[in-house]
Amino acid sequence: MAATRLELNLMRLLSRCEALAAERRDPEEWRLEKYVAALEDMLRELKKQSSKPAPELLNEYSRKVDFLKGLLEAEKLSSSTEKALANQFLAPGRTPTTAKERTPATKTVHLQTKARCTGQMRSELLGTVRLTSDEKQSAVELDAVLQHHQDMQEKLAEEMLSLARSLKNNTLAAQNVIKQDNQTLSHSLRMADQNFEKLKDESDRLEQHAKKSVNWLLWIMLIVVCFIFISMILFIRIFPKLK
């Protein structure tokens, strides 16, 4: 089944978040936290849709979003030991988010975070941070790859946030319109029922009135006939037939 627009937007924003998580961010950096919050909203909306993805794919999205959320919470811890312990319990995604990835980005971020926490612990214990030339080279290459994708996805991620807000607003507006239409329909049905009852009452009243009118007319005609009959008898008796 083809991915919906909401799912595509979620995948793009998720890829952007994974790229941001892999960077060495400034402590004042706020974008990743806002993006992850938007991912949670989009994931909730995606689970409510009738044409939602397969359960396995939804679980994978949830796993990656929970990983990013846990990563942010771990970064807020005070000591490097607590950060390292918290990172041990994080579960990265099992599959790549985009077709360009060979290894799931969250796994790469997990490994980077572990290495960073380990380095901070060594720095606290030994007072210095010692990196071998191979480790430095690997870090430089990884940063270069992530930087290559960052510029391309920056504007796209902002657009995804705007689309997510627009989708949410449109959904709320549609719900309000449907609610108002239902109220109008219910009011119309009640008015129709009331009008039907009034029409029925008026019809019964008119029928009773017509019956009364017919009864009076029959009585009047009967009285007239009787009067004529009696008058004829009296006339015959008073004026007998001439012989």
Backbone hydrogen bonds in HBPLUS format (Angstrom, degrees):
<---DONOR---> <-ACCEPTOR-->    atom                        ^
c    i                          cat <-CA-CA->   ^        H-A-AA   ^      H-
h    n   atom  resd res      DA  || num        DHA   H-A  angle D-A-AA Bond
n    s   type  num  typ     dist DA aas  dist angle  dist       angle   num
A0008-LEU N   A0004-THR O   2.98 MM   4  6.31 159.4  2.02 152.6 158.2     1
A0009-ASN N   A0005-ARG O   2.91 MM   4  6.14 159.7  1.95 151.2 156.8     2
A0010-LEU N   A0006-LEU O   2.93 MM   4  6.15 152.7  2.00 144.1 151.9     3
A0011-MET N   A0007-GLU O   2.91 MM   4  6.18 156.2  1.97 149.6 155.7     4
A0012-ARG N   A0008-LEU O   2.98 MM   4  6.25 158.9  2.02 150.7 156.0     5
A0013-LEU N   A0009-ASN O   2.97 MM   4  6.15 166.1  1.99 151.2 155.0     6
A0014-LEU N   A0010-LEU O   2.82 MM   4  5.89 152.3  1.89 145.6 154.2     7
A0015-SER N   A0011-MET O   2.94 MM   4  6.12 153.8  2.01 143.4 149.9     8
A0016-ARG N   A0012-ARG O   3.01 MM   4  6.28 151.1  2.09 142.7 150.8     9
A0017-CYS N   A0013-LEU O   2.89 MM   4  6.16 153.7  1.96 147.1 154.1    10
A0018-GLU N   A0014-LEU O   2.94 MM   4  6.19 155.2  2.01 147.7 154.3    11
A0019-ALA N   A0015-SER O   3.07 MM   4  6.32 148.9  2.17 141.0 149.1    12
A0020-LEU N   A0016-ARG O   2.97 MM   4  6.28 156.9  2.03 148.8 155.0    13
A0021-ALA N   A0017-CYS O   2.83 MM   4  6.03 155.8  1.89 149.8 156.7    14
A0022-ALA N   A0018-GLU O   3.18 MM   4  6.34 136.9  2.38 135.7 145.5    15
A0023-GLU N   A0020-LEU O   3.10 MM   3  5.33 150.4  2.19 104.2 113.1    16
A0029-GLU N   A0026-ASP O   2.89 MM   3  5.19 163.9  1.91 116.4 121.3    17
A0034-LYS N   A0030-TRP O   3.26 MM   4  6.54 161.2  2.29 154.2 159.6    18
A0035-TYR N   A0031-ARG O   2.80 MM   4  6.01 159.7  1.84 158.1 164.7    19
A0036-VAL N   A0032-LEU O   2.90 MM   4  6.09 158.3  1.95 150.8 156.0    20
A0037-ALA N   A0033-GLU O   3.10 MM   4  6.31 153.8  2.17 141.5 148.4    21
A0038-ALA N   A0034-LYS O   2.99 MM   4  6.28 153.4  2.06 145.7 153.0    22
A0039-LEU N   A0035-TYR O   2.83 MM   4  6.16 146.6  1.94 144.6 154.8    23
A0040-GLU N   A0036-VAL O   3.01 MM   4  6.34 151.1  2.09 147.3 153.7    24
A0041-ASP N   A0037-ALA O   3.19 MM   4  6.56 155.7  2.25 145.5 151.2    25
A0042-MET N   A0038-ALA O   2.94 MM   4  6.20 164.6  1.96 153.4 157.5    26
A0043-LEU N   A0039-LEU O   2.85 MM   4  6.01 153.5  1.92 148.8 156.2    27
A0044-ARG N   A0040-GLU O   3.03 MM   4  6.25 154.8  2.10 145.3 151.5    28
A0045-GLU N   A0041-ASP O   3.02 MM   4  6.34 159.6  2.07 150.3 155.8    29
A0046-LEU N   A0042-MET O   2.86 MM   4  6.07 151.5  1.94 144.3 152.7    30
A0047-LYS N   A0043-LEU O   3.04 MM   4  6.26 150.2  2.13 145.7 152.4    31
A0048-LYS N   A0045-GLU O   3.15 MM   3  5.24 136.5  2.35  97.2 109.2    32
A0049-GLN N   A0046-LEU O   3.30 MM   3  5.40 146.0  2.43  99.4 108.5    33
A0057-LEU N   A0054-ALA O   3.04 MM   3  5.37 119.9  2.42 106.2 120.3    34
A0058-LEU N   A0054-ALA O   3.01 MM   4  6.34 159.5  2.05 157.5 164.0    35
A0059-ASN N   A0055-PRO O   2.89 MM   4  6.08 154.9  1.96 147.9 154.6    36
A0060-GLU N   A0056-GLU O   3.05 MM   4  6.30 145.1  2.18 137.6 147.0    37
A0061-TYR N   A0057-LEU O   2.95 MM   4  6.30 156.6  2.00 150.0 155.7    38
A0062-SER N   A0058-LEU O   2.93 MM   4  6.17 164.8  1.95 150.6 154.8    39
A0063-ARG N   A0059-ASN O   2.84 MM   4  6.00 151.9  1.92 142.3 150.6    40
A0064-LYS N   A0060-GLU O   3.04 MM   4  6.29 156.0  2.10 148.1 153.0    41
A0065-VAL N   A0061-TYR O   2.95 MM   4  6.21 163.2  1.98 155.6 160.5    42
A0066-ASP N   A0062-SER O   2.85 MM   4  5.97 163.1  1.88 151.2 156.2    43
A0067-PHE N   A0063-ARG O   2.96 MM   4  6.11 145.5  2.08 136.6 146.5    44
A0068-LEU N   A0064-LYS O   3.00 MM   4  6.31 161.9  2.04 150.0 153.3    45
A0069-LYS N   A0065-VAL O   2.93 MM   4  6.15 160.0  1.97 149.7 155.8    46
A0070-GLY N   A0066-ASP O   2.82 MM   4  5.97 161.0  1.85 147.7 153.0    47
A0071-LEU N   A0067-PHE O   2.82 MM   4  6.02 146.5  1.93 145.7 155.9    48
A0072-LEU N   A0068-LEU O   3.04 MM   4  6.33 155.1  2.11 148.0 152.8    49
A0073-GLU N   A0069-LYS O   3.09 MM   4  6.40 157.1  2.15 146.6 153.0    50
A0074-ALA N   A0070-GLY O   2.88 MM   4  6.08 150.5  1.97 145.0 153.1    51
A0075-GLU N   A0071-LEU O   3.05 MM   4  6.29 148.8  2.15 143.9 151.7    52
A0076-LYS N   A0073-GLU O   3.23 MM   3  5.34 142.2  2.38  97.3 107.8    53
A0077-LEU N   A0074-ALA O   3.12 MM   3  5.50 162.5  2.15 110.9 116.5    54
A0083-LYS N   A0079-SER O   3.12 MM   4  6.43 155.5  2.18 143.8 151.1    55
A0084-ALA N   A0080-SER O   2.88 MM   4  6.05 158.8  1.93 145.6 150.9    56
A0085-LEU N   A0081-THR O   2.98 MM   4  6.20 158.5  2.03 146.9 152.7    57
A0086-ALA N   A0082-GLU O   2.90 MM   4  6.06 159.4  1.94 147.5 153.4    58
A0087-ASN N   A0083-LYS O   2.93 MM   4  6.12 153.8  2.00 148.1 155.3    59
A0088-GLN N   A0084-ALA O   3.16 MM   4  6.38 134.5  2.38 138.4 149.3    60
A0088-GLN N   A0085-LEU O   3.20 MM   3  5.22 132.3  2.44  94.6 107.1    61
A0089-PHE N   A0086-ALA O   3.18 MM   3  5.60 143.4  2.32 106.2 115.2    62
A0090-LEU N   A0087-ASN O   3.23 MM   3  5.20 159.0  2.27 101.3 107.7    63
A0101-GLU N   A0098-THR O   3.31 MM   3  5.74 156.5  2.37 108.9 115.0    64
A0107-LYS N   A0104-PRO O   3.05 MM   3  5.45 130.8  2.30 105.9 118.3    65
A0108-THR N   A0104-PRO O   3.30 MM   4  6.76 155.1  2.36 148.1 154.7    66
A0109-VAL N   A0105-ALA O   2.85 MM   4  6.18 159.8  1.89 153.4 159.4    67
A0110-HIS N   A0106-THR O   2.82 MM   4  5.96 149.2  1.92 138.5 147.4    68
A0111-LEU N   A0107-LYS O   2.92 MM   4  6.22 159.3  1.97 149.5 154.2    69
A0112-GLN N   A0108-THR O   2.89 MM   4  6.14 160.7  1.92 150.5 156.4    70
A0113-THR N   A0109-VAL O   2.82 MM   4  6.01 161.6  1.86 150.2 155.2    71
A0114-LYS N   A0110-HIS O   2.93 MM   4  6.14 160.3  1.97 148.7 154.2    72
A0115-ALA N   A0111-LEU O   2.94 MM   4  6.17 162.3  1.97 149.7 154.5    73
A0116-ARG N   A0112-GLN O   2.80 MM   4  6.06 154.2  1.87 149.7 157.6    74
A0117-CYS N   A0113-THR O   2.83 MM   4  6.05 162.1  1.87 152.8 157.1    75
A0118-THR N   A0114-LYS O   2.87 MM   4  6.06 157.4  1.92 148.5 155.3    76
A0119-GLY N   A0115-ALA O   2.89 MM   4  6.09 154.2  1.95 144.0 151.1    77
A0120-GLN N   A0116-ARG O   2.94 MM   4  6.22 153.0  2.01 145.6 153.0    78
A0121-MET N   A0117-CYS O   2.91 MM   4  6.17 154.3  1.98 147.1 154.1    79
A0122-ARG N   A0118-THR O   2.95 MM   4  6.23 157.7  2.00 148.9 154.9    80
A0123-SER N   A0119-GLY O   2.86 MM   4  6.07 151.5  1.95 143.4 152.1    81
A0124-GLU N   A0120-GLN O   2.91 MM   4  6.18 152.5  1.99 146.1 152.9    82
A0125-LEU N   A0121-MET O   2.94 MM   4  6.18 152.4  2.02 146.0 153.9    83
A0126-LEU N   A0122-ARG O   2.71 MM   4  5.71 170.2  1.72 156.2 159.4    84
A0127-GLY N   A0123-SER O   2.70 MM   4  4.76 134.7  1.90 122.3 134.2    85
A0136-LYS N   A0132-THR O   3.07 MM   4  6.36 159.9  2.11 152.7 158.2    86
A0137-GLN N   A0133-SER O   2.97 MM   4  6.13 159.2  2.02 144.7 150.5    87
A0138-SER N   A0134-ASP O   2.95 MM   4  6.17 159.5  1.99 149.6 154.8    88
A0139-ALA N   A0135-GLU O   2.98 MM   4  6.15 156.7  2.04 146.2 152.6    89
A0140-VAL N   A0136-LYS O   2.92 MM   4  6.17 157.0  1.98 150.2 156.4    90
A0141-GLU N   A0137-GLN O   3.00 MM   4  6.22 162.6  2.03 150.3 154.8    91
A0142-LEU N   A0138-SER O   2.98 MM   4  6.11 162.1  2.02 147.7 152.8    92
A0143-ASP N   A0139-ALA O   2.96 MM   4  6.10 160.3  2.00 147.3 152.8    93
A0144-ALA N   A0140-VAL O   2.99 MM   4  6.17 149.2  2.09 144.7 153.1    94
A0145-VAL N   A0141-GLU O   3.07 MM   4  6.36 155.2  2.14 148.5 154.2    95
A0146-LEU N   A0142-LEU O   3.03 MM   4  6.28 166.2  2.05 152.9 156.4    96
A0147-GLN N   A0143-ASP O   2.89 MM   4  5.97 153.3  1.96 143.3 151.1    97
A0148-HIS N   A0144-ALA O   3.05 MM   4  6.18 141.8  2.20 139.0 148.4    98
A0150-GLN N   A0146-LEU O   3.04 MM   4  6.20 135.7  2.25 141.3 154.2    99
A0153-GLN N   A0149-HIS O   3.14 MM   4  6.22 147.2  2.25 149.9 157.8   100
A0154-GLU N   A0150-GLN O   3.02 MM   4  5.97 127.5  2.31 150.8 162.7   101
A0157-ALA N   A0153-GLN O   2.90 MM   4  5.98 155.0  1.97 150.4 155.3   102
A0158-GLU N   A0154-GLU O   3.33 MM   4  6.66 157.0  2.38 146.6 151.9   103
A0159-GLU N   A0155-LYS O   3.07 MM   4  6.39 154.9  2.14 147.9 154.9   104
A0160-MET N   A0156-LEU O   2.96 MM   4  6.23 146.8  2.07 145.1 154.4   105
A0161-LEU N   A0157-ALA O   3.08 MM   4  6.41 150.8  2.16 147.1 154.0   106
A0162-SER N   A0158-GLU O   3.09 MM   4  6.41 157.3  2.14 146.1 152.2   107
A0163-LEU N   A0159-GLU O   2.86 MM   4  6.13 156.4  1.91 149.0 155.6   108
A0164-ALA N   A0160-MET O   2.87 MM   4  6.07 151.9  1.95 143.9 151.8   109
A0165-ARG N   A0161-LEU O   3.00 MM   4  6.29 159.7  2.05 149.8 154.4   110
A0166-SER N   A0162-SER O   2.92 MM   4  6.14 159.9  1.96 147.1 153.3   111
A0167-LEU N   A0163-LEU O   2.83 MM   4  6.01 157.6  1.87 148.7 154.5   112
A0168-LYS N   A0164-ALA O   3.02 MM   4  6.23 156.7  2.07 145.6 151.6   113
A0169-ASN N   A0165-ARG O   2.91 MM   4  6.18 162.5  1.94 153.5 158.1   114
A0170-ASN N   A0166-SER O   2.86 MM   4  6.06 159.9  1.90 150.7 156.4   115
A0171-THR N   A0167-LEU O   2.95 MM   4  6.10 152.3  2.03 143.7 151.3   116
A0172-LEU N   A0168-LYS O   3.03 MM   4  6.32 159.3  2.08 149.5 154.5   117
A0173-ALA N   A0169-ASN O   2.92 MM   4  6.15 158.9  1.96 148.8 155.1   118
A0174-ALA N   A0170-ASN O   2.89 MM   4  6.06 158.5  1.94 146.9 152.5   119
A0175-GLN N   A0171-THR O   3.00 MM   4  6.23 153.2  2.07 144.7 152.0   120
A0176-ASN N   A0172-LEU O   3.01 MM   4  6.32 152.9  2.09 147.0 153.9   121
A0177-VAL N   A0173-ALA O   2.98 MM   4  6.28 158.3  2.03 150.9 156.6   122
A0178-ILE N   A0174-ALA O   2.96 MM   4  6.16 164.3  1.99 151.2 155.2   123
A0179-LYS N   A0175-GLN O   2.94 MM   4  6.11 154.0  2.01 143.5 151.1   124
A0180-GLN N   A0176-ASN O   2.94 MM   4  6.19 159.0  1.98 149.4 154.5   125
A0181-ASP N   A0177-VAL O   2.89 MM   4  6.15 157.9  1.94 150.2 156.7   126
A0182-ASN N   A0178-ILE O   2.93 MM   4  6.14 155.8  1.99 147.0 153.3   127
A0183-GLN N   A0179-LYS O   3.02 MM   4  6.31 153.0  2.10 145.2 152.5   128
A0184-THR N   A0180-GLN O   2.92 MM   4  6.20 159.1  1.97 150.7 156.3   129
A0185-LEU N   A0181-ASP O   2.88 MM   4  6.09 161.1  1.92 151.0 156.1   130
A0186-SER N   A0182-ASN O   2.93 MM   4  6.10 158.5  1.98 146.0 151.8   131
A0187-HIS N   A0183-GLN O   2.98 MM   4  6.20 157.9  2.03 147.3 153.3   132
A0188-SER N   A0184-THR O   2.94 MM   4  6.19 156.3  2.00 148.2 154.8   133
A0189-LEU N   A0185-LEU O   2.95 MM   4  6.20 156.3  2.00 150.1 156.1   134
A0190-ARG N   A0186-SER O   3.00 MM   4  6.27 156.8  2.06 147.7 153.9   135
A0191-MET N   A0187-HIS O   2.98 MM   4  6.25 159.8  2.02 150.1 155.3   136
A0192-ALA N   A0188-SER O   2.91 MM   4  6.12 153.7  1.98 146.3 153.8   137
A0193-ASP N   A0189-LEU O   2.95 MM   4  6.20 156.0  2.01 147.4 153.4   138
A0194-GLN N   A0190-ARG O   2.98 MM   4  6.24 157.6  2.03 148.2 154.5   139
A0195-ASN N   A0191-MET O   2.89 MM   4  6.10 162.1  1.92 150.5 155.3   140
A0196-PHE N   A0192-ALA O   2.91 MM   4  6.07 151.2  1.99 144.0 152.1   141
A0197-GLU N   A0193-ASP O   3.01 MM   4  6.27 156.8  2.07 147.2 152.8   142
A0198-LYS N   A0194-GLN O   2.97 MM   4  6.27 158.4  2.01 149.9 156.0   143
A0199-LEU N   A0195-ASN O   2.90 MM   4  6.08 161.0  1.94 148.3 153.4   144
A0200-LYS N   A0196-PHE O   2.92 MM   4  6.12 152.5  1.99 145.2 152.9   145
A0201-ASP N   A0197-GLU O   2.96 MM   4  6.23 158.0  2.01 147.8 153.4   146
A0202-GLU N   A0198-LYS O   2.93 MM   4  6.21 162.0  1.97 152.9 157.6   147
A0203-SER N   A0199-LEU O   2.94 MM   4  6.10 152.4  2.01 144.1 151.8   148
A0204-ASP N   A0200-LYS O   2.98 MM   4  6.25 158.9  2.02 150.0 155.2   149
A0205-ARG N   A0201-ASP O   2.94 MM   4  6.18 157.7  1.99 148.1 154.7   150
A0206-LEU N   A0202-GLU O   2.90 MM   4  6.09 159.9  1.94 147.8 153.0   151
A0207-GLU N   A0203-SER O   2.92 MM   4  6.10 153.4  1.99 145.4 153.0   152
A0208-GLN N   A0204-ASP O   2.98 MM   4  6.24 157.3  2.03 148.9 154.3   153
A0209-HIS N   A0205-ARG O   2.95 MM   4  6.20 155.4  2.01 147.0 154.3   154
A0210-ALA N   A0206-LEU O   2.92 MM   4  6.13 155.9  1.97 147.2 153.4   155
A0211-LYS N   A0207-GLU O   3.00 MM   4  6.25 155.7  2.06 146.0 152.4   156
A0212-LYS N   A0208-GLN O   3.01 MM   4  6.27 156.0  2.07 146.5 152.7   157
A0213-SER N   A0209-HIS O   3.00 MM   4  6.28 156.7  2.06 148.7 154.8   158
A0214-VAL N   A0210-ALA O   3.03 MM   4  6.28 160.5  2.07 150.4 154.9   159
A0215-ASN N   A0211-LYS O   3.05 MM   4  6.27 158.1  2.10 147.8 153.7   160
A0216-TRP N   A0212-LYS O   3.08 MM   4  6.33 161.0  2.11 151.9 156.0   161
A0217-LEU N   A0213-SER O   3.11 MM   4  6.33 155.7  2.17 146.3 153.0   162
A0218-LEU N   A0214-VAL O   3.07 MM   4  6.32 157.1  2.13 150.9 156.3   163
A0219-TRP N   A0215-ASN O   3.08 MM   4  6.35 159.1  2.12 149.0 154.6   164
A0220-ILE N   A0216-TRP O   2.98 MM   4  6.22 158.7  2.03 149.0 154.8   165
A0221-MET N   A0217-LEU O   2.98 MM   4  6.23 165.0  2.00 151.4 155.1   166
A0222-LEU N   A0218-LEU O   2.91 MM   4  6.09 156.1  1.97 147.5 154.4   167
A0223-ILE N   A0219-TRP O   2.95 MM   4  6.18 157.2  2.00 149.0 154.7   168
A0224-VAL N   A0220-ILE O   2.93 MM   4  6.22 159.5  1.98 151.0 156.8   169
A0225-VAL N   A0221-MET O   2.93 MM   4  6.15 162.3  1.97 149.7 154.2   170
A0226-CYS N   A0222-LEU O   2.97 MM   4  6.17 162.5  2.00 147.8 152.8   171
A0227-PHE N   A0223-ILE O   2.86 MM   4  6.06 155.3  1.92 147.9 155.2   172
A0228-ILE N   A0224-VAL O   2.95 MM   4  6.20 159.9  1.99 151.7 156.6   173
A0229-PHE N   A0225-VAL O   2.84 MM   4  6.07 159.8  1.88 150.3 156.6   174
A0230-ILE N   A0226-CYS O   2.87 MM   4  6.08 167.5  1.89 152.6 155.6   175
A0231-SER N   A0227-PHE O   2.84 MM   4  5.99 155.2  1.90 145.5 153.3   176
A0232-MET N   A0228-ILE O   2.92 MM   4  6.13 155.0  1.98 149.8 155.3   177
A0233-ILE N   A0229-PHE O   3.11 MM   4  6.47 156.7  2.16 147.6 153.7   178
A0234-LEU N   A0230-ILE O   2.96 MM   4  6.23 165.6  1.99 152.0 156.0   179
A0235-PHE N   A0231-SER O   2.83 MM   4  5.98 153.0  1.90 145.1 153.6   180
A0236-ILE N   A0232-MET O   2.91 MM   4  6.12 158.1  1.96 147.6 152.8   181
A0237-ARG N   A0233-ILE O   3.00 MM   4  6.24 156.8  2.06 150.9 156.9   182
A0238-ILE N   A0234-LEU O   2.85 MM   4  5.97 160.3  1.89 151.0 156.7   183
A0239-PHE N   A0235-PHE O   2.93 MM   4  5.90 161.6  1.96 147.6 153.0   184
